Amino acid sequence: MEQHTHPRSGTGRHLVVDGHNDLPWALRELVGAEDGPQVDLRSGTGARGLHTDLPRLRRGGVGGQFWSVYVPSSLGEAQAVVATLEQVDLVHRLVERYADHLALATTAAQVREAMAQGRVASLLGAEGGHSIGSSLGVLRVLHRLGVRYLTLTHNHNTPWADSATDEPEHGGLTGFGREVVGELNRLGMLVDLSHVAATTMRDALEVSTAPVLFSHSDARALCPSPRNVPDDVLASMASAGGVCMATFVPQFVSPACWRWQVEAREAAHGAGLDPNDHPSMTRFAVSWEERHPRPVATLQQVADHLDHLRAVAGVEHVGLGGDFDGTEQVVVGLEDVAAYPALLTELAGRGWSSADLDALTHGNVLRVLQDVEDVARA
């Protein structure tokens, strides 16, 4: 098998294990789930509107990636389970097709092994509890297929957990929602609290016996989106050993971008659309933007979030979850998966040491992954 070396110069030596990339859904949207693996990732995909390909992963120093097996939360539960299985299949087929560049990983040890081989450790994360169809059996099957985190909700509430962007229904987790968290702990799957309501965050932290993850969320103190994490939750997440992986989605980074998003969501609702239906909201936002220019978010603002997360939670509890290919808009300076070194250079200039950057880029998330495995074994 051909071996690859990761870039080792400058800040590129800090290999990134990123918490969230939506390339599988982007491929499904582009050509369908069945043909997704046929899109050539060996050559640049930027012309096809994608943020991710193999050359750019290498330039960005990406050593590990949680590939999201997301499907929209507007789907009914039965449809969502089928579509999620198709997304899991798509990722497995991508890893098989590019076996010289990618390696399936389900444990912290396998991530380290793949990185040592110069391949991108490929983990799977299910984005939204709708993907289990309110069934612990389906959750167990996803685990057997290699899925290693479950985001408890996406944009809509599930029958057992409140989402950050839906009307409160349960006041956090229901009794069954607490069972889901317990089963995730037993299986050795990460409890991912991105997208969930603050009430759900607090309930999950109370119930979970293993550290939790925010796979792609920023600090609410700096940007008021309900998708971001309040300081009290950051503190309790850290005291329980978890990690918050900062995301590069403009409306979670910049207050001005969030205000624009609120106005676009209100307009979509007025036009009879469900703003929480991600595909239809994305299409609506494109037309809305023609008449209402969108503000921009910057790399420096992402660094501000990381500084804040570090100040509140500690450097051992921060990570990176770019959400590339899951957002139409990108942060200026962080346009694709090749851009991580630019962010690390900015942080180094702000006083982050080499050890701090190692913790941020991969050390913290691998520790949490190992801790979750250890809890399951115990």
N, C-alpha and C positions, 0 to 999 in steps of 0.2 A: 504493500500500500504506500502510495506517495505520502511523504511527511511534509508538513508545512511548519514554518517558524513564524511566531507572532512578532510584531515589531517590538524591539527592545530598547529603542533610543528615547531619550527624553521622558516625558510623562507617558509615552506609549508603553513603557514597561509595566505599568499598572493595568493588568488585564481586567477588563470589565465583565462582570456577570450581571446582566441587565434583567430587571424584574418583569418587563412586559413589552412584547413586540407583536403587532397584529398582522404580520405578513401573511399568515394563513388565510385570514378573512379577506385581505386585500387581493390575494390570488384568486380566491373564490369569486369575488366581485368582478375581477378582470376577465377570467376565462371559465369559471365554474370549478366546483370542488374536484370533479373527476379529472380535469385537465390542469389543475393548479401546478402539480409537480413538473409539467412540461415547459413552464416558463423558464427560460435559461437564466439561472442565477450566477453563472460563471462570468457573464458579461454584464456591463452596467445596465441596470433596470430603470435608471432615472428618467429616460425618455418615455417609459411606460407609466410614469407618475409614482413609482415606488421609492421608498426611502431606504430599502434594504437590498443588498446583493452580496455575494461572497467577497469580491474585491474591497467593497466599502467596509464590510465587517472586519476584514484584516487591517485595513488602514485605521479603523477606529480602535483597534486593540481589543475587540470583543472576544473574550475567551469562553463565555457561557451566555446562553440566552434562554429565558423562559418564553417559549412561543405560546401565545394565547390561542386556545381553541374556542374562541368566542363565537357565540351566535346571538342575534338580537333578542332582548328580553321581551319584545313585542310578540314573539312567537308563543303559541300555546305550549304547555309543558311537553306533550307527546312529540310535537314537531321539533321542539328544542333538543330533546334527547337524541333524536335521529340526526339532526344537523350537527350536534356536538360530536357524535360518533364519526360522522363524515370528516369533521375538522381534525379529529385525532388521527384518522386514517391518512389525511392529507399530510400531516406532519411526519408520520412514520414513513410515508412514501418519499417525502423530501429528504429525510435523513438517509434512506436507502440509496436514492439517486446520487446524492453528493457525499457518499461515505468517506471520500478522501478529505472532505472539508468539515463534515458534521459528524457528531457521535451522540447517540441517544444516551441520556443520563437520567437516573432516578435517585441517585444518592450523592452526598457531598464528595465521597471518595471517587465516584465515577466522573464528577465534574473535574476534579483535580487531575485525574488520569487523562481525560480528553485534552485538557489545557496543556499538560506536559507533552502530549503528542502533537500539539499545534493544531488540533481540531477544535471547532466550536462546540462545547458541551450543549446539547439540545434538551432542555427540560420542557414539560408541558404544564400549562396552567389553564384551568377552566374558569372563564370569566362570567360568573353569574350563577346563583343557585338554581335558576330556572332550568339549568342544564342537567340537574339530577331528577327532575320531575317529581319532587317531593318523595323520593325513594332512597333509603339507605342502601338498598341493593344496587341501584344504579351508581351510587357514589362508590361502592366497593368495586364495581366493574371498571369505572374510570381509573381507580387506583391501580387495578391489575393491568390496565392498558398503558400505564406509565404517567398518568396525570399526578402532579405533585403539589398543586394548590387548587383550592376552590375559593373564588371570590364570592362572598355570601350572597350578594345581589349585583345586578347591573343597574340600569336606570330606573327599572320598575321594582316595586316591592315583590317579594315572593310570598306565597301563602304563610311563610314562617319567619320572615325578616323584613325590616323596613330599609328602604333605599334612601340615599342622601337626596335624591332628586324627585321623589314621589311624595304624595300626601301621606303623613304618618297614619299607620293602620294598626300596628301591633304594639307600639311603644318600645320597639327594639326587637328582641328575639322572642318568639313563642316557645312553649315547652318543646315542640318538635325542633325548633331552631337550636335550642340548647343540646338536643340529642345529636344534631348534625355536627356541632362543634366537638362534642365528645367522641363521635365516630371518626372525625378527622384526626383528633389526637391519637386515637387507638390505632388508626391505619398508618400514621406517620405522614400525613398530608398537612401542608401549611394552611392555616386559617388566614385568608387574605381579606383585609378589611377596607381596601379601596372600594369606592362606590357606595358604601353602606352609611346609613344615618348615624349620627353621633351616639344616639341611644343604643343602636345595634353594636357600635364599637365598644361601648362601655359594658354591655351585657356579655359580649364575646370575651372581653378581657377578664371579666369576673368568672366565667365558666371554664375557659381554656386552661389546661394543665401544662401546655407547651407554649413557647413564645409565638407571637403572631407576626404577621407581615402586612405592610401596606405596599402592594406591588407597584403602584404608580399614583402617588398622592403628594401634595405639597402642604405648606403650613398655612392654616386658616388665618393666623395673626397677620400674614402679609397679603393674602388675597382671600376675600370673604366667600368664595364658592363653597357650598356645603360639601363638595367633593374633597375638600381639604381637611386637615386634621387639627382639631383644637389643641391648645397647649396642654390642658389637663390630661387629654388622651395620650399625647406624645409622652408625657412624663410617666403615666402608668404603663404604656407600651414598653418603654425603656426599662422600667423597674422589673418587668416580667421577662426581659431579655430579648425583646423583639427588634424589628428594623422597619424604618419608614424609607421607602425608595422614592426619591424626588422625581417628579415627572416633568416633561418638557412641553406639555400641552398649553398653548398660550392663555386660554381662559382660566387655567388653574394657577398660572404664574403671575399674570398682570391684572390688577383691579380694573383697569380700563378695558381690557379684553373680556373680563368677566361681565362688566356692565353691558358691553356690546352683545354678549351672548344672551343675557337676560332679556334685552330688548328683542333680539331675534326669536327667542323662545316665546315671548308674549305675542309677537306677530304671527308666528306659526300656529299658536293656539287659536288666535283670532281667525286664521284662515282654515280652521277646522282640522288641523293636524295635531298629532300627539308629539309634543316636543321631546318626549323620552324615547320615541322610536328612532333609534340612532340613524338608520339609513335614510328615512324620509326627512329627518331634521337636517342631516348633512346636505341633502339635495336642496332643501329650502334655503339653508344658509348661503349657498352659492348664489342664488338669485337675489336674496336680501342684500348681500355684499355689493352687488352692482349699484344699488342706490344708497347704501350706507357703508362707506369705507370702514374697513376694520382696522382698529389700532394694532400695534405690534408689541410683542414681548421680546426681551433681549436675553442673551446668555448671562449678562451681569445680574439680571433679576433672578434667574435660576440659581446663580451662585448666592444671591441674598437669601433665598429659601434654604439652601444647604447650610449657610452660616447660622440661620435661625434654628433649623432642625438640630444642628450640632449643639447650639447654645442651650436648648431646652432638653433634648434627649441624651446628648453626649455623642462623641465621635464614634462610639462602638455601636450606634443604633441608627445609622444613616446609610443609604444606598442609592442606586440609580435605577430608575424605571422609565425609560424615555417615552414609551408608547408610540414609537415610530410605526408608521403604516396604520395607526389607529386614529390618526387625526389628519384632517385636510390641511390645517394650518400648522406651520412650524415656527419655532422661536428663531429670531435672527441670530445667526452664529451657531445654531444647532439644527441644521437643515436635514441631516441624515445620519446614519449609523457610523459614518466616518468622523463625526465631529466630537466624540468624547475627549480626545486629547486637548482640544481647545478649551473645554470646560476645566479640565484638570490643570492646565497652565494658569487659567484665571484663579483657581483655588490656591495653587502654589504661591501665586503672587499675593494672596491674602493671608499667607502664613500657615496653610495646611502643610504639614510635614510629609515626607515620603511614606512614613508609617500610617499617617492619617489617610492618605490617598489609597494605600493598600486596603485599609479597613473599609473605606467608602466603596471602592470599586468591586471588591469581591470578598474580602475577609469577613465582613459582618453577615452577609447573606449566607455564606457557606457555614458559618458558625450556627446560624439559626436553623438551617437545613439539617445539620448534624444533631442539634439539640432536639429537634422534632423527631428525628429517627430514634434517638436515645429514649425519649419519652415513650414512643410506641413499643420499643423493645422491653421497657420496664413494665 
